[in-house]
Amino acid sequence: MSATTKFESTFAVPKMDCPSEENMIKMALQSVEGVQSLTFDLPGRKLVAVHRAPVAEVLQRLEPLGLGAKLVHSAAVDDSAAGSFKSTFHVPKMDCPSEENMIKLALQDVPGVKSLSFDLANRKLTAVHGAPVAQVLQRLEPLGLGAKLLESDAVMGDDDEIDPPDNAAEARLLWILLSINAAMFVIEIVMGFIAQSTGLIADSLDMFADAAVYGLSLFAVGRAAALKTRAAHTAGWLQLALALMALSEIVRRFIAGSEPVSGLMMGMGLVALIANVICLVLISKKRDAGAHMKASYIFSANDVIANAGVILAGFLVAMTGSNYPDLVIGTVVGLIVLNGARRILSLK
């Protein structure tokens, strides 16, 4: 065999049953020249490695780990064949369009990524790619979404293509959603300061996060990878600044006190609730048109719950005469928005 021949080797690893053993194996093989991908099957106690180094060298690195690694099968892989890998990842913290867009942005400049399929209900991502699966996973891990590789198999041919762009009807719908959320952000943050309500202020930032998601989706169409990343980072920095501003205002009001106007809180919370219900109804007509529209539906459903929380806080303020319900709701929503900004800024 040529020194540049690629091999796919399967190893039985009977004592590999948790992520700590996975990490041990990754560390042991990271310095082996030519290891292109590692696929772990924990239930089956198996490891599949795609590598150019001699299989004996790979096994030599595995044996000292004490996991009982044994070579089951090794075969040369024909590089001249027009093939790709189909990899499935479990992404437990992926449940809305912002996470979906972060993943798309993180993988946009990975050579050979042909398609991305999102299953939000089961928190799964399926990617068809020519790049090593380790390179794909390397881009996913810094997002903090808990991405783990479930399986990766070779597929032949180029039948899988990049997801088609949104059609005109979906683009118009996204513009409507962007307009509603942007308008509600401005109105709600102004009314939040008037009502001295940290809950309304933080909820307005959630509206901004929604608007940023839809805006980035529309802006990204046909743009260069570097420009998309810069746009995402700009939105992330702005979201971070707003979240810190809201949290600092909450701290100030914890110390100095505040008198939130419960009537304005409940009234504005109701307006925001109506706006998000409208978004939910609009998206429901298109939620089966693709993964992105289904994700948008889930995102708006979560916003309805957040709005109900603001209304509840206003009611509790009215009943107890205390500002603590407002401060608690404001803190929770503010931290959620802050974490969303952190994830966006982690994109490379």
LODRENKE-53320 format. One line per 4 residues: their letters; for each residue x, y negated, z negated of N, C-alpha, C, CB. Coordinates in steps of 0.2 Angstrom, whole numbers, always signed. Each point is the difference from the previous one (the first is absolute). Glycine has a CB too. Layout:
REM LODRENKE-53320
a = X Y Z X Y Z X Y Z X Y Z | ... $
***
This chain:
REM LODRENKE-53320
msat = +4 +6 +0 -4 -6 +0 +4 -6 +0 -9 +6 -6 | +7 -12 +9 +3 -6 +0 +0 -3 -7 -3 -2 +12 | +8 -2 -13 +1 -3 -7 -6 -5 -1 +12 +1 +0 | -15 -3 +6 -6 -5 -1 -7 +3 +1 +8 -8 +5 $
tkfe = -8 +15 -5 -6 +4 +0 -4 -2 -6 +5 +9 +6 | -12 -10 -5 -4 -1 -6 -3 +7 -2 -3 -12 +4 | +2 +13 -11 -3 +6 -2 -6 -2 -5 +11 +6 +0 | -16 -1 +0 -5 -1 -5 +0 +6 -4 -7 -6 +8 $
stfa = +9 +5 -15 +1 +6 -4 -5 +0 -6 +12 +0 +3 | -15 +6 -4 -5 +1 -6 +4 +3 -6 -10 +0 +9 | +9 -3 -15 +3 +3 -6 -5 +2 -5 +10 -6 +2 | -10 +12 -5 -4 +1 -5 +3 -2 -7 -4 +10 +6 $
vpkm = +0 -14 -10 +3 -3 -6 -4 +2 -5 +5 -10 +6 | -5 +16 -9 -5 +2 -5 -1 -4 -6 +3 +11 +4 | +2 -15 -6 +0 -4 -7 -2 -7 +2 +8 +8 -5 | -10 -10 +11 -2 -7 +2 -7 +0 -1 +10 -1 +8 $
dcps = -12 -3 -13 -7 -1 -1 -3 -6 -3 +1 +12 -3 | +4 -18 +4 -2 -6 -2 +4 -5 +3 -4 +4 -11 | +2 -11 +11 +4 -5 +4 +7 -1 -3 -10 -6 +2 | +12 +8 -8 +6 -1 -2 +5 +5 +3 -4 -3 -11 $
eenm = +2 +9 +13 +4 +5 +4 +1 -3 +7 -4 +10 -7 | -2 -13 +10 +1 -3 +7 +5 -5 +0 -12 +2 +1 | +12 -7 -6 +5 -5 -1 +7 +3 -1 -8 -8 -5 | +9 +13 +2 +7 +4 -1 +2 +2 +7 -3 +4 -12 $
ikma = -1 -1 +16 +1 +2 +6 +2 -5 +5 -7 +9 -1 | +3 -15 +1 +2 -6 +4 +7 -3 -2 -13 -2 +1 | +14 +2 -7 +7 -3 -2 +5 +5 +2 -5 -6 -10 | +4 +12 +10 +5 +5 +2 +2 +0 +7 -4 +7 -10 $
lqsv = -1 -8 +14 +1 +0 +7 +1 -7 +4 -7 +10 -1 | +6 -15 -3 +0 -7 +3 +7 -2 +3 -8 -3 -9 | +13 +7 +6 +7 -2 +3 +2 +5 +5 +3 -5 -10 | -7 +10 +12 +1 +5 +5 -1 -3 +7 -3 +9 -7 $
egvq = +8 -10 +11 -1 -3 +7 -5 +3 +4 +12 -4 -1 | -16 +1 +4 -5 +2 +5 -6 +3 -2 +10 +3 +6 | -12 -3 -13 -6 +2 -3 -5 -6 +2 +5 +7 -9 | -10 -5 +14 -5 -5 +2 -6 +0 -3 +5 +2 +11 $
sltf = -8 +4 -14 -6 +0 -4 +0 +5 -4 -6 -5 +9 | +2 +4 -15 -1 +6 -5 -8 +0 -1 +12 -2 -6 | -15 +8 +7 -7 +1 -2 -1 +5 -5 -2 -3 +12 | -1 +0 -18 -1 +5 -6 -7 +3 +0 +8 -8 -6 $
dlpg = -8 +14 +5 -7 +4 -1 +1 +2 -7 -2 +3 +12 | -1 -7 -17 +1 +2 -7 -4 +7 -2 +1 -12 -3 | -8 +12 +6 -4 +6 -2 +4 +6 +3 -11 -7 +0 | +14 +7 +6 +3 +6 +3 +7 +0 -2 -8 -1 +9 $
rklv = +11 -3 -13 +7 +0 -3 +5 +0 +6 -4 +6 -10 | +2 -10 +15 +4 +0 +7 +3 -7 +1 -7 +10 +4 | +13 -10 +0 +3 -6 +2 +1 +1 +8 +5 -3 -12 | -7 -2 +16 +2 +0 +7 +5 -6 +1 -11 +6 +4 $
avhr = +17 -4 -1 +4 -5 +1 +2 -1 +8 +5 +1 -12 | -5 -7 +15 +2 -1 +6 +7 -3 +0 -12 -1 +5 | +17 +4 -2 +7 -2 -1 +5 +2 +5 -2 +1 -12 | +7 -4 +13 +5 +1 +5 +6 +3 -4 -3 -9 +7 $
apva = +4 +9 -13 +5 +3 -4 -1 +7 +0 +2 -10 -7 | +4 +14 +7 -1 +8 +0 -5 +2 -6 +12 +1 +5 | -16 +4 -4 -5 +2 -5 +4 +2 -6 -8 +3 +9 | +14 +0 -9 +3 +2 -6 +2 -6 -4 +5 +10 +7 $
evlq = -3 -16 -4 +1 -5 -4 -6 -3 -4 +9 -3 +8 | -15 +3 -5 -6 -2 -3 -1 +5 -6 -5 -5 +10 | +6 +12 -9 -2 +5 -5 +5 -1 -6 -5 +8 +9 | +12 -10 -7 +5 -1 -5 -2 -5 -5 +9 +4 +9 $
rlep = -12 -10 -6 -2 -5 -5 -6 +2 -4 +4 -8 +8 | -8 +12 -6 -6 +2 -4 +1 +5 -5 -6 -2 +10 | +10 +7 -9 +1 +5 -5 +2 -2 -7 +4 +7 +10 | +1 -12 -11 +2 -2 -6 -6 -3 -5 +12 -2 +5 $
lglg = -17 +0 -1 -6 -3 -4 -3 +5 -5 -2 -8 +10 | +3 +15 -9 -3 +5 -4 -8 +1 +1 +9 -3 -8 | -11 +1 +14 -7 +1 +2 -2 +6 +4 -1 -13 +0 | +7 +17 +1 -1 +6 +3 -1 +0 +8 -5 +4 -10 $
aklv = +8 -9 +13 -1 -2 +7 +3 +6 +4 +0 -12 -2 | -5 +15 +7 +3 +5 +5 -3 -2 +7 +0 +9 -9 | +5 -8 +14 -2 -1 +7 -5 +5 +2 +11 -6 +2 | -17 +4 +1 -5 +4 +3 +1 +0 +7 -8 -2 -9 $
hsaa = +9 -3 +12 +0 +0 +8 +3 -7 +2 -10 +7 +1 | +14 -6 +4 +3 -6 +3 +1 +1 +8 +6 -2 -11 | -8 -3 +14 -1 +0 +8 +2 -7 +3 -8 +9 -1 | +12 -9 +6 +1 -6 +4 -6 -3 +3 +11 +5 +3 $
vdds = -11 -12 -4 -5 -4 +3 +2 -3 +7 -5 -2 -12 | +1 +3 +17 +2 -3 +6 -2 -7 +0 -2 +11 +6 | +8 -16 -6 -1 -7 +1 -3 -2 +6 +9 -1 -8 | -8 +5 +13 -2 -3 +7 -8 +1 +1 +11 +3 +4 $
aags = -14 +1 -9 -8 +0 +1 -3 -6 -3 +1 +12 -2 | -6 -14 +6 -4 -6 -2 -4 +1 -6 +0 -4 +12 | +3 +4 -18 -4 +2 -6 +0 -6 -5 +2 +12 +2 | -7 -11 -7 +0 -5 -5 -2 +4 -6 -3 -9 +7 $
fkst = +3 +6 -13 -3 +3 -6 -6 -3 -2 +12 +1 -4 | -16 +3 +1 -7 -2 -3 +1 +1 -7 -7 +3 +10 | +7 -9 -14 +1 +1 -7 -6 -3 -4 +12 -1 +2 | -14 +4 -7 -5 -2 -5 +2 -2 -6 -8 +8 +6 $
fhvp = +6 -14 -9 +3 -2 -6 -6 -2 -5 +10 -5 +6 | -10 +7 -12 -4 -2 -5 +1 -7 -3 -2 +13 -3 | -2 -18 +3 +1 -6 -2 -5 -2 -5 +5 -4 +11 | -4 +6 -17 -6 -1 -5 -2 -7 -1 +5 +10 -6 $
kmdc = -1 -15 +7 -2 -7 -2 -3 -4 +7 +8 +0 -10 | -9 +4 +15 -2 -3 +6 -8 +1 +0 +11 +3 +6 | -14 -9 -7 -8 +0 +0 -3 -6 +3 +1 +7 -10 | +3 -11 +14 -4 -6 +3 +5 -3 +6 -5 -3 -11 $
psee = +2 -1 +15 +4 -3 +6 +7 -3 -2 -11 -2 +5 | +12 -1 -11 +6 -3 -1 +5 +6 +0 -5 -9 -7 | +4 +14 +4 +5 +6 +0 +1 +3 +7 -3 +2 -12 | -2 -2 +15 +0 +3 +7 +5 -5 +4 -12 +6 -1 $
nmik = +11 -12 +1 +4 -5 +4 +7 +0 -3 -10 -7 +2 | +11 +8 -8 +7 +0 -3 +4 +6 +3 -4 -6 -10 | +0 +12 +11 +3 +6 +3 +2 -1 +7 -6 +7 -8 | +1 -10 +12 +1 -2 +7 +6 -4 +1 -12 +1 +2 $
lalq = +13 -7 -6 +5 -4 +0 +7 +3 -2 -8 -9 -2 | +8 +13 -3 +6 +4 -2 +3 +4 +5 -4 -1 -11 | -1 +4 +15 +2 +5 +5 +0 -2 +7 -5 +8 -7 | +4 -15 +8 -1 -2 +7 +7 +0 +4 -9 -8 -4 $
dvpg = +15 +7 +1 +6 +0 +3 +4 +7 +0 +0 -13 -2 | -3 +18 -1 +3 +6 +0 -1 +4 +7 -3 +1 -13 | +9 +0 +16 +0 +3 +7 -4 +6 +0 +11 -5 +2 | -15 +5 +3 -4 +7 +2 -6 +1 -4 +11 +4 +3 $
vksl = -14 -9 -7 -6 +1 -3 -5 -1 +5 +4 -4 -11 | -8 +9 +13 -5 +0 +5 -7 -1 -2 +7 +8 +6 | -9 -6 -12 -7 -1 -3 +0 +1 -7 -5 +4 +11 | +0 -8 -14 -1 +0 -7 -7 +2 -1 +10 -8 -3 $
sfdl = -12 +13 -1 -7 +1 -1 -1 +0 -8 -1 +7 +10 | -4 -11 -12 -1 -1 -7 -7 +3 -3 +6 -11 +1 | -5 +15 -6 -6 +3 -3 +0 -3 -7 +1 +11 +7 | -5 -16 -8 +0 -4 -6 -4 +4 -6 +0 -10 +7 $
anrk = -5 +14 -5 -4 +4 -5 +5 +5 -3 -11 -1 +7 | +15 +4 -4 +5 +5 -3 +7 -3 -1 -7 +9 +6 | +8 -15 -5 +6 -4 -1 +6 +4 +4 -4 -4 -12 | +2 +5 +19 +5 +3 +4 +2 -4 +6 -4 +11 -4 $
ltav = +10 -10 +6 +3 -4 +6 +3 +6 +4 +2 -11 -5 | -4 +11 +12 +3 +5 +5 +4 -4 +5 -9 +8 -2 | +15 -7 +3 +4 -4 +5 +3 +5 +5 +3 -8 -9 | -3 +6 +15 +3 +4 +5 +6 -5 +2 -11 +6 +5 $
hgap = +17 -3 -5 +6 -4 +0 +6 +5 +3 -4 -7 -9 | +8 +3 +12 +7 +3 +3 +5 -1 -5 -4 -2 +11 | +4 -3 -15 +5 -1 -5 +0 +6 -6 -1 -13 +2 | +6 +14 -5 +0 +5 -5 -5 -2 -6 +12 +2 +2 $
vaqv = -15 +3 -5 -5 -1 -5 +3 -4 -6 -6 +10 +4 | +12 -9 -5 +3 -3 -6 +1 -8 +1 +6 +11 -2 | -6 -13 +8 +1 -7 +2 -7 -3 -1 +9 +2 +8 | -15 +2 -6 -6 -3 -1 -2 +0 -8 -4 +5 +11 $
lqrl = +6 +0 -14 -1 +0 -8 +4 -6 -3 -3 +13 +0 | +9 -14 +2 +4 -5 -2 -3 -7 +0 +10 +7 +3 | -14 -8 +2 -4 -7 +1 -6 +0 -4 +4 -1 +12 | -7 +7 -14 -6 +0 -4 +1 -1 -7 -5 +7 +9 $
eplg = +10 -4 -12 +1 +0 -7 +1 -7 -3 +6 +11 +2 | -3 -16 +1 +1 -6 -4 -7 -4 +0 +12 -1 +4 | -17 +3 -1 -6 -3 +0 -4 +1 -7 -1 +1 +12 | +3 +4 -16 -2 +1 -6 -7 +3 +0 +6 -9 -4 $
lgak = -8 +13 +9 -6 +3 +1 +0 +7 -2 -3 -8 +9 | +8 +11 -11 +1 +7 -2 +0 +5 +6 -6 -3 -10 | +9 +1 +16 +0 +4 +6 +4 +6 -2 -2 -10 +8 | -1 +16 -6 +4 +6 +0 -2 +5 +6 +0 -1 -13 $
lles = +6 +4 +16 -1 +4 +6 -4 +6 -2 +10 -5 +5 | -15 +7 -2 -4 +6 -1 +3 +6 +5 -10 -7 -4 | +10 +5 +11 +2 +5 +4 +3 -4 +7 -8 +9 -5 | +12 -6 +8 +3 -3 +7 +1 +6 +5 +5 -10 -7 $
davm = -8 +10 +12 +1 +5 +6 +2 -3 +6 -9 +7 -6 | +13 -3 +10 +1 -3 +7 -6 +1 +4 +12 +3 -1 | -13 -8 +6 -5 +0 +5 +3 -1 +6 -9 -4 -8 | +7 +7 +14 +3 -1 +6 -4 -4 +5 +5 +11 -1 $
gddd = -2 -15 +5 -4 -4 +5 -1 -7 -3 -5 +10 +4 | +2 -14 +0 -2 -7 -2 -7 -2 +0 +11 -3 +4 | -15 +8 -6 -7 +0 +0 -3 -6 -5 -1 +12 +4 | +5 -12 -10 -2 -5 -5 +2 -7 +2 +0 +9 -9 $
eidp = -4 -14 +9 +2 -7 +2 -1 -4 -6 -3 +2 +12 | +5 -8 -11 -1 -5 -5 -7 -2 +0 +11 -5 +1 | -13 +4 -7 -8 -2 -1 -1 -6 +4 +0 +4 -11 | -6 -4 +15 -2 -5 +5 -1 -6 -4 -4 +8 +8 $
pdna = +5 -14 -5 -2 -6 -4 -8 -1 -1 +11 -5 +5 | -12 +1 -10 -7 -1 -1 -4 -3 +6 +3 -2 -12 | -9 +4 +13 -4 -2 +6 -2 -7 -2 -3 +11 +4 | +0 -15 +1 -3 -7 -1 -5 +0 -5 +2 -2 +12 $
aear = -6 +7 -13 -5 -1 -5 +3 +0 -7 -9 +6 +8 | +14 -1 -9 +3 +0 -6 +4 -6 -2 +0 +13 +1 | +3 -16 +4 +4 -6 -1 -5 -6 -2 +9 +4 +9 | -14 -4 -6 -5 -5 -2 -2 +1 -7 -4 -1 +12 $
llwi = +2 +7 -14 -2 +1 -7 +6 -2 -5 -7 +10 +5 | +13 -8 -3 +6 -2 -4 +0 -8 -1 +6 +11 +3 | -7 -14 +2 +0 -8 +0 -6 -2 -5 +5 -1 +12 | -11 +4 -12 -5 -2 -4 +2 +2 -7 -9 +2 +9 $
llsi = +12 +3 -11 +2 +2 -6 +5 -5 -3 -3 +13 +3 | +8 -14 +2 +5 -5 -2 -3 -7 -2 +8 +6 +7 | -12 -8 -3 -3 -7 -2 -4 +0 -6 -1 -2 +12 | -3 +7 -13 -4 +1 -7 +5 +0 -6 -10 +6 +6 $
naam = +15 -2 -6 +4 +1 -5 +5 -7 -1 +0 +13 +2 | +2 -16 +3 +4 -6 +0 -5 -6 -3 +7 +4 +9 | -13 -4 -7 -4 -5 -3 -2 +1 -7 -5 -2 +11 | +4 +8 -13 -2 +1 -7 +6 -1 -4 -8 +9 +4 $
fvie = +14 -8 -2 +6 -1 -4 +1 -7 -2 +6 +9 +6 | -7 -14 -1 +0 -7 -1 -6 -2 -5 +5 -2 +11 | -11 +4 -10 -5 -2 -4 +0 +3 -7 -7 +0 +10 | +9 +6 -10 +0 +3 -7 +6 -2 -4 -5 +10 +5 $
ivmg = +11 -12 -2 +5 -2 -5 -1 -7 -2 +8 +7 +6 | -11 -11 -2 -2 -7 -2 -6 +0 -6 +3 -4 +12 | -8 +9 -11 -5 +0 -5 +3 +4 -6 -9 +0 +9 | +14 +4 -8 +3 +3 -6 +4 -5 -5 +2 +10 +7 $
fiaq = +1 -15 -4 +3 -6 -4 -5 -4 -3 +10 +0 +7 | -16 -1 -3 -5 -5 -3 -3 +4 -6 -2 -5 +12 | +0 +11 -11 -3 +4 -5 +5 +3 -6 -8 +3 +9 | +14 -5 -8 +5 +2 -5 +0 +8 -1 -1 -11 -6 $
stgl = +0 +14 +12 +0 +8 +0 +6 +3 +3 -13 -1 +0 | +17 +4 -4 +5 +4 +3 -2 +6 +4 +7 -4 -10 | -13 +7 +8 -3 +5 +4 -1 -2 +7 -5 +5 -10 | +2 -11 +11 -2 -2 +7 +7 -2 +4 -11 -4 -4 $
iads = +15 +1 +0 +7 -2 +4 +3 +7 +2 +2 -10 -7 | -1 +15 +3 +3 +6 +2 -4 +4 +5 +5 +1 -11 | -12 -2 +11 -4 +3 +5 +1 -3 +7 -8 +3 -9 | +9 -10 +9 +1 -3 +6 +7 +2 +3 -6 -10 -4 $
ldmf = +11 +12 +0 +6 +3 +3 -1 +6 +3 +6 -6 -9 | -11 +10 +6 -1 +7 +4 -3 -2 +6 -2 +6 -11 | -2 -11 +12 -3 -2 +6 +6 -2 +5 -11 -4 -5 | +16 +0 +3 +5 -1 +4 +4 +6 +2 +1 -11 -6 $
adaa = +0 +16 +2 +3 +6 +2 -4 +3 +5 +5 +2 -11 | -11 -2 +11 -4 +3 +5 +1 -3 +7 -9 +3 -9 | +8 -10 +8 +1 -4 +6 +7 +1 +4 -8 -8 -5 | +13 +9 +0 +7 +1 +3 +0 +7 +3 +5 -7 -9 $
vygl = -8 +12 +7 +0 +6 +3 -3 +0 +7 -1 +5 -11 | -5 -8 +12 -3 -1 +6 +4 -4 +5 -11 +1 -6 | +14 -7 +3 +4 -4 +4 +6 +3 +3 -4 -9 -7 | +7 +13 +3 +6 +4 +2 -1 +5 +5 +5 -2 -11 $
slfa = -11 +5 +10 -2 +5 +5 -1 -3 +7 -6 +7 -9 | +3 -13 +9 -1 -3 +7 +6 -3 +2 -11 -3 -3 | +15 +0 -1 +7 -3 +2 +4 +5 +3 -1 -9 -8 | +1 +15 +5 +5 +6 +2 +0 +2 +7 +0 +3 -12 $
vgra = -6 -4 +15 -1 +3 +7 +4 -3 +5 -12 +2 -3 | +16 +3 +6 +5 -3 +5 +6 -4 -2 -10 +0 +7 | +11 +0 -14 +6 -4 -2 +6 +4 -1 -8 -7 -6 | +14 +4 +6 +6 +4 -1 +0 +2 -8 +6 -7 +9 $
aalk = -2 +12 -10 +0 +3 -7 +3 -5 -5 +2 +12 +5 | +3 -15 -3 +3 -5 -5 -5 -6 -1 +12 +3 +4 | -15 -5 +1 -5 -5 -2 -6 +2 -4 +3 -5 +11 | -5 +11 -10 -5 +3 -5 +2 +0 -7 -4 +7 +10 $
traa = +10 -4 -11 +3 +0 -7 +0 -7 -3 +7 +10 +3 | -4 -15 +1 +0 -7 -3 -7 -2 -2 +11 -2 +7 | -16 +3 -2 -6 -2 -2 -3 +3 -6 -2 -2 +12 | +3 +9 -13 -2 +3 -6 +4 -3 -6 -3 +11 +6 $
htag = +9 -12 -6 +4 -3 -5 -3 -7 -2 +10 +7 +3 | -11 -11 +2 -3 -7 -2 -7 +1 -4 +6 -4 +11 | -10 +8 -8 -6 +1 -4 +1 +3 -7 -6 +2 +11 | +11 +3 -12 +2 +2 -6 +2 -5 -5 +3 +11 +6 $
wlql = +2 -15 -4 +2 -5 -4 -5 -5 -2 +11 +1 +6 | -16 -3 -2 -5 -4 -1 -5 +3 -5 +1 -5 +11 | -2 +11 -10 -4 +4 -5 +3 +1 -7 -5 +6 +10 | +12 -5 -10 +3 +0 -6 +0 -7 -4 +8 +9 +5 $
alal = -7 -14 -1 +0 -7 -4 -7 -1 -3 +8 -4 +8 | -13 +6 -4 -7 -2 -2 -2 +5 -7 -3 -3 +12 | +6 +9 -11 -2 +5 -6 +4 -3 -6 -1 +10 +8 | +7 -12 -7 +4 -3 -6 -3 -6 -3 +10 +5 +5 $
mals = -13 -9 +0 -3 -6 -3 -6 +2 -4 +4 -6 +11 | -8 +11 -8 -6 +2 -4 +1 +3 -7 -5 +2 +11 | +11 +2 -11 +2 +3 -6 +2 -5 -5 +3 +11 +6 | +1 -16 -4 +3 -5 -4 -6 -4 -3 +11 -1 +7 $
eivr = -16 +0 -3 -6 -4 -2 -4 +4 -6 -1 -6 +12 | +1 +13 -11 -3 +4 -5 +4 -1 -6 -4 +8 +9 | +10 -7 -9 +4 -1 -6 -1 -7 -4 +9 +8 +6 | -9 -13 -2 -1 -7 -2 -7 +0 -4 +7 -5 +9 $
rfia = -12 +8 -6 -6 +0 -3 -1 +5 -6 -5 -3 +11 | +9 +8 -11 +0 +4 -6 +3 -4 -6 +2 +10 +7 | +3 -14 -6 +3 -4 -5 -4 -6 -2 +11 +4 +4 | -13 -8 +2 -3 -7 -2 -8 +1 +0 +9 -5 +6 $
gsep = -11 +11 -4 -8 +1 -1 -3 -3 +7 +1 -1 -13 | -7 +3 +14 -4 -2 +6 -7 +1 -2 +9 +3 +8 | -13 -6 -4 -8 +0 -1 -3 +2 +7 +0 -8 -10 | +1 +14 +12 -3 +2 +7 -7 -1 +0 +9 +8 +1 $
vsgl = -12 -11 +5 -7 -1 +1 -3 +6 +2 +2 -12 +2 | -6 +16 -6 -2 +6 +2 -5 +0 +6 +1 +3 -12 | -5 -9 +12 -5 +0 +5 +3 -1 +7 -7 -5 -8 | +13 +1 +9 +3 +0 +6 +4 +6 +1 +2 -12 -2 $
mmgm = +1 +16 -3 +3 +6 +1 -5 +5 +4 +8 -2 -10 | -14 +3 +7 -5 +5 +2 -2 -3 +7 -3 +3 -12 | +2 -9 +13 -3 -3 +6 +5 +1 +6 -7 -8 -6 | +13 +7 +5 +6 +0 +5 +1 +8 +1 +5 -11 -3 $
glva = -5 +15 -2 +1 +7 +0 -5 +3 +5 +5 +0 -12 | -11 -3 +11 -6 +3 +4 +1 -2 +7 -8 -1 -10 | +10 -5 +12 +2 -2 +7 +5 +4 +3 -3 -12 -3 | +8 +14 -1 +6 +4 +2 -3 +7 +1 +9 -7 -6 $
lian = -13 +9 +2 -3 +7 +1 -4 +0 +6 +0 +2 -12 | -4 -7 +14 -4 +0 +6 +5 +0 +6 -10 -6 -6 | +15 +2 +6 +5 +0 +5 +3 +7 +2 +2 -12 -3 | +0 +15 -3 +3 +7 +1 -5 +5 +2 +8 -3 -8 $
vicl = -15 +2 +6 -5 +5 +2 -1 -1 +8 -5 +0 -12 | +5 -6 +14 +0 -2 +7 +5 +4 +4 -5 -11 -2 | +11 +10 +0 +6 +3 +3 -1 +8 +0 +8 -10 -4 | -10 +13 -2 -1 +7 +0 -5 +2 +5 +2 +0 -12 $
vlis = -8 -4 +13 -5 +2 +5 +3 +0 +7 -9 -4 -8 | +13 -1 +9 +3 -1 +7 +5 +6 +1 -2 -13 +0 | +6 +14 -5 +5 +6 +2 -4 +7 +0 +9 -7 -6 | -14 +8 +2 -3 +6 +0 -2 +2 +7 -4 -2 -11 $
kkrd = +2 -2 +16 -2 +1 +6 +6 +3 +5 -9 -9 -1 | +15 +7 -2 +6 +2 +4 +5 +5 -4 -1 -11 +6 | -1 +13 -12 +4 +4 -4 +3 +6 +3 -6 -5 -10 | +2 +8 +15 +2 +6 +3 +4 -1 +6 -10 +6 -5 $
agah = +11 -12 +7 +4 -2 +6 +7 +2 +0 -9 -9 +2 | +12 +10 -8 +7 +1 -1 +2 -1 -7 +2 -4 +11 | +4 +7 -13 +2 -1 -7 +1 -7 -3 +6 +11 +3 | -4 -15 +2 +0 -7 -3 -7 -3 -2 +10 -2 +7 $
mkas = -15 +3 -3 -7 -2 -2 -2 +4 -6 -2 -3 +12 | +3 +9 -13 -2 +4 -6 +4 -3 -6 -2 +10 +7 | +8 -12 -6 +4 -3 -6 -3 -7 -2 +10 +6 +4 | -12 -10 +1 -3 -6 -1 -6 +1 -4 +5 -5 +11 $
yifs = -9 +10 -9 -7 +1 -4 +2 +1 -7 -5 +5 +10 | +10 +0 -11 +2 +1 -7 +2 -6 -4 +3 +12 +3 | +1 -16 +0 +3 -6 -3 -6 -5 -2 +11 +2 +7 | -16 -3 -2 -5 -4 -2 -4 +3 -6 +0 -5 +12 $
andv = -1 +11 -12 -4 +3 -5 +3 -1 -7 -4 +9 +8 | +11 -9 -8 +4 -1 -6 -1 -7 -2 +8 +9 +3 | -9 -14 +2 +0 -7 -2 -7 -1 -3 +7 -3 +9 | -12 +6 -7 -7 +0 -3 +0 +1 -7 -5 +3 +11 $
iana = +9 +3 -13 +1 +2 -7 +3 -6 -4 +1 +12 +3 | +5 -15 +0 +3 -6 -3 -4 -5 -2 +10 +3 +6 | -15 -5 -1 -4 -6 +0 -5 +2 -6 +1 -3 +12 | -4 +9 -13 -4 +2 -5 +3 -1 -7 -6 +8 +8 $
gvil = +13 -7 -8 +4 -1 -6 +0 -7 -2 +7 +10 +3 | -6 -15 +2 -1 -7 -2 -6 -2 -3 +8 -2 +9 | -14 +5 -6 -6 -2 -2 -1 +3 -7 -5 +0 +12 | +7 +6 -13 -1 +3 -7 +4 -5 -5 -1 +12 +5 $
agfl = +7 -14 -3 +4 -4 -5 -3 -7 -1 +10 +5 +5 | -14 -8 +0 -4 -6 -1 -5 +2 -5 +3 -4 +11 | -6 +9 -10 -6 +2 -5 +3 +1 -7 -6 +6 +9 | +11 -3 -10 +3 +1 -7 +2 -6 -3 +4 +11 +4 $
vamt = -1 -16 +0 +2 -6 -2 -6 -4 -3 +9 -1 +8 | -15 +2 -4 -6 -4 -2 -3 +3 -7 -2 -2 +12 | +3 +9 -12 -3 +4 -6 +4 -1 -6 -5 +8 +7 | +12 -8 -7 +4 -1 -5 +3 -6 -2 +3 +11 +3 $
gsny = -3 -16 +2 +3 -6 -1 +8 +0 +0 -10 -4 -6 | +13 +10 +8 +7 +0 +0 +3 +0 +7 -1 +7 -10 | +7 -9 +11 +3 -1 +6 +4 +7 +2 +0 -13 -1 | +0 +18 -4 +4 +6 +1 -2 +4 +6 +2 +0 -12 $
pdlv = -9 +1 +13 -2 +4 +6 +3 -3 +7 -10 +4 -7 | +10 -11 +7 +2 -3 +6 +8 +1 +1 -10 -8 -1 | +13 +7 -4 +8 +1 +0 +2 +7 +1 +1 -9 -8 | -5 +14 +6 +2 +7 +1 -1 +2 +7 -4 +3 -11 $
igtv = -2 -5 +14 -2 +1 +7 +5 -3 +5 -12 +1 -3 | +14 -8 +1 +5 -3 +4 +7 +3 +0 -7 -10 -3 | +9 +13 -3 +6 +3 +0 +0 +6 +4 +2 -4 -12 | -7 +8 +11 +0 +7 +4 +0 -2 +8 -6 +6 -9 $
vgli = +2 -10 +11 +0 -2 +7 +7 -3 +3 -13 -1 -1 | +15 -3 -4 +7 -4 +2 +5 +5 +1 -4 -10 -6 | +5 +15 +1 +5 +5 +1 -1 +5 +6 +1 +0 -13 | -7 +1 +15 -1 +4 +6 +2 -4 +6 -10 +5 -5 $
vlng = +9 -11 +5 +2 -4 +6 +8 -1 +0 -11 -7 +0 | +14 +6 -6 +7 +0 -1 +3 +6 +3 -1 -8 -10 | -1 +14 +8 +2 +6 +2 +0 +1 +8 -3 +5 -11 | -3 -8 +14 +0 +1 +7 +5 -5 +3 -12 +2 -1 $
arri = +14 -7 -1 +5 -5 +2 +7 +4 +0 -7 -10 -3 | +8 +13 -3 +6 +4 +0 +1 +5 +5 +0 -2 -12 | -6 +6 +14 +1 +5 +5 +1 -3 +7 -8 +7 -7 | +5 -12 +8 +1 -3 +7 +7 -3 +0 -12 -3 +1 $
lslk = +15 +0 -6 +7 -2 +0 +5 +6 +1 -4 -11 -6 | +2 +17 +4 +5 +5 +0 +1 +3 +7 -4 +3 -11 | +0 -6 +16 +0 +2 +7 +7 -2 +3 -13 +0 +1 | +16 +5 +3 +6 -2 +3 +0 +0 +8 +6 +5 -10 $
***
